[in-house]
């Protein structure tokens, strides 16, 4: 059985992503923070980590990108999870009796309409969506309800008061599968995650971006991140999609020549969407 480190508790959206990437027969290694999840793989405590890297509404998860650079872990694959949030409480609770609701701060921000329609309810910030449900049912907290995935609500035996309480139905999160392996395995993967540093001089970024056009490679994401200890210098984290493996290799070789530093985090097959956007209706 594969051991999979996630940030959060069983029932978190990372748990759902792990099932999509690796199947349901996995052993979770819940971690409180992203660094703990990365370290679990680096130390051998876990075989894989499944980590969020981008949300369709909130944008890149920059902590994950920074940890990719410092950890040395390799990207093995990606998936996407439709973020469907439900409001749940201990059995026997009525919505009109709820005065406080706990969840991760990002989840709370994605449910503004719920709080606008129920001004008597106070949002309570906790570290994890699934953890908010677990702690509520464990009786160790004093909030009345929690916002989480339906999976978390079912795992911990809550009563679902409302479903789909998120403001935007087109809310998805992308996840990477990470392992302690070489970043360019022999595979048919034509997607790559890479970070580069370029000279601080006119035209440097222009020339770098021209490499992708010259090789017919699509850049699906680019994020600038400051380099710690070097004020006003940045690395560019990129995800690219090539028409074939050889084109990808040639492009990466050219990127390395055009940059001061380059690190390939991994190659993987392109994500294949489905009609529901990659998330089962039953969560």
TIKOLVO-231583 format. One record per residue (C-alpha): residue number from 1; x, y negated, z; residue in one letter. Coordinates in steps of 0.1 Angstrom, whole numbers, plus 5000, padded with zeros to 4 digits. Layout:
<baros>
{seq=NUM | x=X | y=Y | z=Z | type=A}
...
</baros>
This chain:
<baros>
{seq=1 | x=5000 | y=5000 | z=5000 | type=X}
{seq=2 | x=5014 | y=4966 | z=4990 | type=X}
{seq=3 | x=5019 | y=4941 | z=5018 | type=X}
{seq=4 | x=5007 | y=4906 | z=5008 | type=X}
{seq=5 | x=5015 | y=4874 | z=5027 | type=X}
{seq=6 | x=4990 | y=4846 | z=5025 | type=X}
{seq=7 | x=4986 | y=4813 | z=5043 | type=X}
{seq=8 | x=4955 | y=4817 | z=5064 | type=X}
{seq=9 | x=4935 | y=4845 | z=5078 | type=X}
{seq=10 | x=4916 | y=4874 | z=5062 | type=X}
{seq=11 | x=4887 | y=4860 | z=5042 | type=X}
{seq=12 | x=4907 | y=4829 | z=5030 | type=X}
{seq=13 | x=4906 | y=4821 | z=4993 | type=X}
{seq=14 | x=4942 | y=4834 | z=4991 | type=X}
{seq=15 | x=4927 | y=4867 | z=5002 | type=X}
{seq=16 | x=4904 | y=4867 | z=4972 | type=X}
{seq=17 | x=4933 | y=4857 | z=4949 | type=X}
{seq=18 | x=4953 | y=4886 | z=4963 | type=X}
{seq=19 | x=4925 | y=4911 | z=4954 | type=X}
{seq=20 | x=4923 | y=4896 | z=4918 | type=X}
{seq=21 | x=4961 | y=4899 | z=4913 | type=X}
{seq=22 | x=4968 | y=4932 | z=4931 | type=X}
{seq=23 | x=4935 | y=4950 | z=4937 | type=X}
{seq=24 | x=4916 | y=4955 | z=4969 | type=X}
{seq=25 | x=4939 | y=4982 | z=4984 | type=X}
{seq=26 | x=4964 | y=4957 | z=4999 | type=X}
{seq=27 | x=4976 | y=4951 | z=5034 | type=X}
{seq=28 | x=4974 | y=4914 | z=5044 | type=X}
{seq=29 | x=5001 | y=4896 | z=5063 | type=X}
{seq=30 | x=4983 | y=4865 | z=5075 | type=X}
{seq=31 | x=5006 | y=4835 | z=5081 | type=X}
{seq=32 | x=4998 | y=4802 | z=5097 | type=X}
{seq=33 | x=5019 | y=4781 | z=5073 | type=X}
{seq=34 | x=5032 | y=4782 | z=5037 | type=X}
{seq=35 | x=5069 | y=4785 | z=5049 | type=X}
{seq=36 | x=5059 | y=4815 | z=5070 | type=X}
{seq=37 | x=5043 | y=4832 | z=5040 | type=X}
{seq=38 | x=5074 | y=4826 | z=5018 | type=X}
{seq=39 | x=5097 | y=4838 | z=5046 | type=X}
{seq=40 | x=5076 | y=4870 | z=5050 | type=X}
{seq=41 | x=5086 | y=4880 | z=5015 | type=X}
{seq=42 | x=5122 | y=4868 | z=5018 | type=X}
{seq=43 | x=5127 | y=4889 | z=5050 | type=X}
{seq=44 | x=5110 | y=4920 | z=5036 | type=X}
{seq=45 | x=5080 | y=4918 | z=5060 | type=X}
{seq=46 | x=5058 | y=4915 | z=5029 | type=X}
{seq=47 | x=5062 | y=4928 | z=4993 | type=X}
{seq=48 | x=5044 | y=4898 | z=4978 | type=X}
{seq=49 | x=5030 | y=4864 | z=4986 | type=X}
{seq=50 | x=4999 | y=4849 | z=4970 | type=X}
{seq=51 | x=5002 | y=4811 | z=4972 | type=X}
{seq=52 | x=4980 | y=4783 | z=4959 | type=X}
{seq=53 | x=4998 | y=4759 | z=4935 | type=X}
{seq=54 | x=4971 | y=4737 | z=4921 | type=X}
{seq=55 | x=4934 | y=4727 | z=4927 | type=X}
{seq=56 | x=4913 | y=4714 | z=4899 | type=X}
{seq=57 | x=4901 | y=4685 | z=4921 | type=X}
{seq=58 | x=4929 | y=4678 | z=4945 | type=X}
{seq=59 | x=4958 | y=4685 | z=4920 | type=X}
{seq=60 | x=4991 | y=4702 | z=4927 | type=X}
{seq=61 | x=4999 | y=4718 | z=4960 | type=X}
{seq=62 | x=5033 | y=4701 | z=4963 | type=X}
{seq=63 | x=5044 | y=4720 | z=4994 | type=X}
{seq=64 | x=5042 | y=4752 | z=4974 | type=X}
{seq=65 | x=5063 | y=4737 | z=4946 | type=X}
{seq=66 | x=5090 | y=4725 | z=4970 | type=X}
{seq=67 | x=5091 | y=4759 | z=4986 | type=X}
{seq=68 | x=5095 | y=4776 | z=4953 | type=X}
{seq=69 | x=5128 | y=4757 | z=4948 | type=X}
{seq=70 | x=5142 | y=4764 | z=4983 | type=X}
{seq=71 | x=5130 | y=4800 | z=4987 | type=X}
{seq=72 | x=5145 | y=4818 | z=4957 | type=X}
{seq=73 | x=5113 | y=4838 | z=4952 | type=X}
{seq=74 | x=5101 | y=4846 | z=4917 | type=X}
{seq=75 | x=5067 | y=4841 | z=4901 | type=X}
{seq=76 | x=5052 | y=4874 | z=4889 | type=X}
{seq=77 | x=5018 | y=4863 | z=4878 | type=X}
{seq=78 | x=4989 | y=4839 | z=4883 | type=X}
{seq=79 | x=4952 | y=4839 | z=4888 | type=X}
{seq=80 | x=4924 | y=4814 | z=4894 | type=X}
{seq=81 | x=4896 | y=4815 | z=4920 | type=X}
{seq=82 | x=4864 | y=4796 | z=4918 | type=X}
{seq=83 | x=4861 | y=4778 | z=4951 | type=X}
{seq=84 | x=4825 | y=4785 | z=4964 | type=X}
{seq=85 | x=4820 | y=4773 | z=4999 | type=X}
{seq=86 | x=4793 | y=4784 | z=5023 | type=X}
{seq=87 | x=4781 | y=4770 | z=5057 | type=X}
{seq=88 | x=4778 | y=4797 | z=5083 | type=X}
{seq=89 | x=4772 | y=4800 | z=5120 | type=X}
{seq=90 | x=4767 | y=4827 | z=5147 | type=X}
{seq=91 | x=4735 | y=4848 | z=5141 | type=X}
{seq=92 | x=4704 | y=4830 | z=5154 | type=X}
{seq=93 | x=4716 | y=4795 | z=5146 | type=X}
{seq=94 | x=4693 | y=4771 | z=5127 | type=X}
{seq=95 | x=4708 | y=4743 | z=5105 | type=X}
{seq=96 | x=4689 | y=4716 | z=5125 | type=X}
{seq=97 | x=4707 | y=4727 | z=5156 | type=X}
{seq=98 | x=4742 | y=4723 | z=5141 | type=X}
{seq=99 | x=4761 | y=4693 | z=5154 | type=X}
{seq=100 | x=4797 | y=4702 | z=5144 | type=X}
{seq=101 | x=4813 | y=4720 | z=5115 | type=X}
{seq=102 | x=4849 | y=4731 | z=5112 | type=X}
{seq=103 | x=4871 | y=4739 | z=5083 | type=X}
{seq=104 | x=4904 | y=4731 | z=5065 | type=X}
{seq=105 | x=4906 | y=4694 | z=5057 | type=X}
{seq=106 | x=4906 | y=4699 | z=5020 | type=X}
{seq=107 | x=4874 | y=4720 | z=5022 | type=X}
{seq=108 | x=4857 | y=4694 | z=5043 | type=X}
{seq=109 | x=4865 | y=4667 | z=5018 | type=X}
{seq=110 | x=4850 | y=4688 | z=4991 | type=X}
{seq=111 | x=4816 | y=4689 | z=5010 | type=X}
{seq=112 | x=4809 | y=4652 | z=5014 | type=X}
{seq=113 | x=4773 | y=4656 | z=5002 | type=X}
{seq=114 | x=4766 | y=4681 | z=5030 | type=X}
{seq=115 | x=4777 | y=4656 | z=5056 | type=X}
{seq=116 | x=4759 | y=4627 | z=5039 | type=X}
{seq=117 | x=4726 | y=4646 | z=5039 | type=X}
{seq=118 | x=4732 | y=4657 | z=5076 | type=X}
{seq=119 | x=4747 | y=4627 | z=5093 | type=X}
{seq=120 | x=4742 | y=4643 | z=5127 | type=X}
{seq=121 | x=4769 | y=4669 | z=5118 | type=X}
{seq=122 | x=4805 | y=4660 | z=5128 | type=X}
{seq=123 | x=4834 | y=4675 | z=5107 | type=X}
{seq=124 | x=4861 | y=4693 | z=5127 | type=X}
{seq=125 | x=4895 | y=4698 | z=5111 | type=X}
{seq=126 | x=4913 | y=4732 | z=5116 | type=X}
{seq=127 | x=4942 | y=4748 | z=5098 | type=X}
{seq=128 | x=4923 | y=4774 | z=5077 | type=X}
{seq=129 | x=4888 | y=4780 | z=5063 | type=X}
{seq=130 | x=4887 | y=4817 | z=5073 | type=X}
{seq=131 | x=4903 | y=4810 | z=5106 | type=X}
{seq=132 | x=4875 | y=4786 | z=5114 | type=X}
{seq=133 | x=4850 | y=4814 | z=5111 | type=X}
{seq=134 | x=4871 | y=4839 | z=5130 | type=X}
{seq=135 | x=4877 | y=4816 | z=5159 | type=X}
{seq=136 | x=4840 | y=4805 | z=5160 | type=X}
{seq=137 | x=4829 | y=4841 | z=5162 | type=X}
{seq=138 | x=4856 | y=4848 | z=5188 | type=X}
{seq=139 | x=4840 | y=4823 | z=5211 | type=X}
{seq=140 | x=4872 | y=4804 | z=5217 | type=X}
{seq=141 | x=4861 | y=4771 | z=5201 | type=X}
{seq=142 | x=4832 | y=4747 | z=5207 | type=X}
{seq=143 | x=4820 | y=4738 | z=5172 | type=X}
{seq=144 | x=4787 | y=4751 | z=5160 | type=X}
{seq=145 | x=4794 | y=4762 | z=5124 | type=X}
{seq=146 | x=4821 | y=4766 | z=5098 | type=X}
{seq=147 | x=4827 | y=4762 | z=5061 | type=X}
{seq=148 | x=4845 | y=4790 | z=5043 | type=X}
{seq=149 | x=4842 | y=4815 | z=5015 | type=X}
{seq=150 | x=4814 | y=4840 | z=5016 | type=X}
{seq=151 | x=4840 | y=4867 | z=5020 | type=X}
{seq=152 | x=4850 | y=4852 | z=5053 | type=X}
{seq=153 | x=4814 | y=4849 | z=5065 | type=X}
{seq=154 | x=4808 | y=4885 | z=5057 | type=X}
{seq=155 | x=4841 | y=4897 | z=5073 | type=X}
{seq=156 | x=4834 | y=4880 | z=5106 | type=X}
{seq=157 | x=4796 | y=4887 | z=5108 | type=X}
{seq=158 | x=4782 | y=4852 | z=5106 | type=X}
{seq=159 | x=4748 | y=4840 | z=5094 | type=X}
{seq=160 | x=4750 | y=4821 | z=5062 | type=X}
{seq=161 | x=4730 | y=4788 | z=5065 | type=X}
{seq=162 | x=4737 | y=4774 | z=5031 | type=X}
{seq=163 | x=4757 | y=4785 | z=5000 | type=X}
{seq=164 | x=4775 | y=4765 | z=4974 | type=X}
{seq=165 | x=4779 | y=4734 | z=4997 | type=X}
{seq=166 | x=4809 | y=4721 | z=4976 | type=X}
{seq=167 | x=4803 | y=4689 | z=4957 | type=X}
{seq=168 | x=4816 | y=4701 | z=4924 | type=X}
{seq=169 | x=4807 | y=4734 | z=4908 | type=X}
{seq=170 | x=4838 | y=4732 | z=4886 | type=X}
{seq=171 | x=4862 | y=4736 | z=4915 | type=X}
{seq=172 | x=4890 | y=4762 | z=4910 | type=X}
{seq=173 | x=4924 | y=4769 | z=4926 | type=X}
{seq=174 | x=4953 | y=4785 | z=4908 | type=X}
{seq=175 | x=4975 | y=4809 | z=4927 | type=X}
{seq=176 | x=5010 | y=4824 | z=4920 | type=X}
{seq=177 | x=5020 | y=4859 | z=4929 | type=X}
{seq=178 | x=5055 | y=4857 | z=4943 | type=X}
{seq=179 | x=5081 | y=4884 | z=4949 | type=X}
{seq=180 | x=5118 | y=4887 | z=4957 | type=X}
{seq=181 | x=5128 | y=4897 | z=4921 | type=X}
{seq=182 | x=5147 | y=4884 | z=4892 | type=X}
{seq=183 | x=5127 | y=4856 | z=4875 | type=X}
{seq=184 | x=5129 | y=4869 | z=4839 | type=X}
{seq=185 | x=5118 | y=4905 | z=4840 | type=X}
{seq=186 | x=5115 | y=4925 | z=4808 | type=X}
{seq=187 | x=5078 | y=4919 | z=4799 | type=X}
{seq=188 | x=5056 | y=4904 | z=4773 | type=X}
{seq=189 | x=5049 | y=4873 | z=4795 | type=X}
{seq=190 | x=5050 | y=4841 | z=4775 | type=X}
{seq=191 | x=5043 | y=4817 | z=4804 | type=X}
{seq=192 | x=5070 | y=4803 | z=4826 | type=X}
{seq=193 | x=5074 | y=4782 | z=4857 | type=X}
{seq=194 | x=5106 | y=4761 | z=4858 | type=X}
{seq=195 | x=5121 | y=4731 | z=4875 | type=X}
{seq=196 | x=5147 | y=4707 | z=4860 | type=X}
{seq=197 | x=5167 | y=4677 | z=4869 | type=X}
{seq=198 | x=5177 | y=4652 | z=4843 | type=X}
{seq=199 | x=5202 | y=4623 | z=4841 | type=X}
{seq=200 | x=5189 | y=4590 | z=4853 | type=X}
{seq=201 | x=5194 | y=4572 | z=4820 | type=X}
{seq=202 | x=5172 | y=4558 | z=4792 | type=X}
{seq=203 | x=5156 | y=4585 | z=4770 | type=X}
{seq=204 | x=5165 | y=4615 | z=4792 | type=X}
{seq=205 | x=5129 | y=4625 | z=4798 | type=X}
{seq=206 | x=5120 | y=4618 | z=4762 | type=X}
{seq=207 | x=5147 | y=4641 | z=4749 | type=X}
{seq=208 | x=5138 | y=4668 | z=4773 | type=X}
{seq=209 | x=5101 | y=4668 | z=4763 | type=X}
{seq=210 | x=5112 | y=4669 | z=4727 | type=X}
{seq=211 | x=5126 | y=4704 | z=4733 | type=X}
{seq=212 | x=5091 | y=4718 | z=4739 | type=X}
{seq=213 | x=5078 | y=4703 | z=4707 | type=X}
{seq=214 | x=5107 | y=4716 | z=4687 | type=X}
{seq=215 | x=5101 | y=4752 | z=4698 | type=X}
{seq=216 | x=5063 | y=4751 | z=4696 | type=X}
{seq=217 | x=5059 | y=4755 | z=4733 | type=X}
{seq=218 | x=5030 | y=4740 | z=4752 | type=X}
{seq=219 | x=5036 | y=4723 | z=4785 | type=X}
{seq=220 | x=5005 | y=4729 | z=4807 | type=X}
{seq=221 | x=5017 | y=4711 | z=4838 | type=X}
{seq=222 | x=5045 | y=4687 | z=4848 | type=X}
{seq=223 | x=5049 | y=4673 | z=4884 | type=X}
{seq=224 | x=5077 | y=4650 | z=4896 | type=X}
{seq=225 | x=5090 | y=4658 | z=4931 | type=X}
{seq=226 | x=5116 | y=4638 | z=4950 | type=X}
{seq=227 | x=5149 | y=4655 | z=4958 | type=X}
{seq=228 | x=5156 | y=4656 | z=4995 | type=X}
{seq=229 | x=5187 | y=4637 | z=5005 | type=X}
{seq=230 | x=5189 | y=4619 | z=4972 | type=X}
{seq=231 | x=5166 | y=4588 | z=4973 | type=X}
{seq=232 | x=5149 | y=4579 | z=4940 | type=X}
{seq=233 | x=5160 | y=4611 | z=4922 | type=X}
{seq=234 | x=5134 | y=4636 | z=4911 | type=X}
{seq=235 | x=5130 | y=4671 | z=4898 | type=X}
{seq=236 | x=5103 | y=4680 | z=4873 | type=X}
{seq=237 | x=5083 | y=4711 | z=4879 | type=X}
{seq=238 | x=5068 | y=4725 | z=4847 | type=X}
{seq=239 | x=5046 | y=4753 | z=4836 | type=X}
{seq=240 | x=5049 | y=4762 | z=4799 | type=X}
{seq=241 | x=5033 | y=4786 | z=4774 | type=X}
{seq=242 | x=5051 | y=4799 | z=4744 | type=X}
{seq=243 | x=5038 | y=4816 | z=4713 | type=X}
{seq=244 | x=5061 | y=4846 | z=4720 | type=X}
{seq=245 | x=5089 | y=4859 | z=4743 | type=X}
{seq=246 | x=5117 | y=4850 | z=4719 | type=X}
{seq=247 | x=5104 | y=4815 | z=4715 | type=X}
{seq=248 | x=5102 | y=4812 | z=4753 | type=X}
{seq=249 | x=5138 | y=4823 | z=4757 | type=X}
{seq=250 | x=5151 | y=4800 | z=4731 | type=X}
{seq=251 | x=5131 | y=4771 | z=4746 | type=X}
{seq=252 | x=5145 | y=4777 | z=4781 | type=X}
{seq=253 | x=5180 | y=4778 | z=4767 | type=X}
{seq=254 | x=5175 | y=4745 | z=4751 | type=X}
{seq=255 | x=5159 | y=4730 | z=4783 | type=X}
{seq=256 | x=5190 | y=4741 | z=4802 | type=X}
{seq=257 | x=5213 | y=4723 | z=4778 | type=X}
{seq=258 | x=5191 | y=4691 | z=4780 | type=X}
{seq=259 | x=5191 | y=4690 | z=4818 | type=X}
{seq=260 | x=5215 | y=4685 | z=4847 | type=X}
{seq=261 | x=5201 | y=4715 | z=4865 | type=X}
{seq=262 | x=5174 | y=4741 | z=4857 | type=X}
{seq=263 | x=5158 | y=4769 | z=4877 | type=X}
{seq=264 | x=5135 | y=4794 | z=4862 | type=X}
{seq=265 | x=5110 | y=4806 | z=4888 | type=X}
{seq=266 | x=5095 | y=4834 | z=4867 | type=X}
{seq=267 | x=5077 | y=4845 | z=4836 | type=X}
{seq=268 | x=5043 | y=4860 | z=4835 | type=X}
{seq=269 | x=5014 | y=4869 | z=4812 | type=X}
{seq=270 | x=4988 | y=4841 | z=4805 | type=X}
{seq=271 | x=4957 | y=4840 | z=4826 | type=X}
{seq=272 | x=4927 | y=4855 | z=4809 | type=X}
{seq=273 | x=4895 | y=4837 | z=4818 | type=X}
{seq=274 | x=4861 | y=4852 | z=4819 | type=X}
{seq=275 | x=4826 | y=4837 | z=4815 | type=X}
{seq=276 | x=4822 | y=4830 | z=4852 | type=X}
{seq=277 | x=4855 | y=4811 | z=4854 | type=X}
{seq=278 | x=4873 | y=4839 | z=4871 | type=X}
{seq=279 | x=4853 | y=4842 | z=4903 | type=X}
{seq=280 | x=4826 | y=4869 | z=4909 | type=X}
{seq=281 | x=4792 | y=4856 | z=4918 | type=X}
{seq=282 | x=4792 | y=4875 | z=4951 | type=X}
{seq=283 | x=4825 | y=4859 | z=4963 | type=X}
</baros>
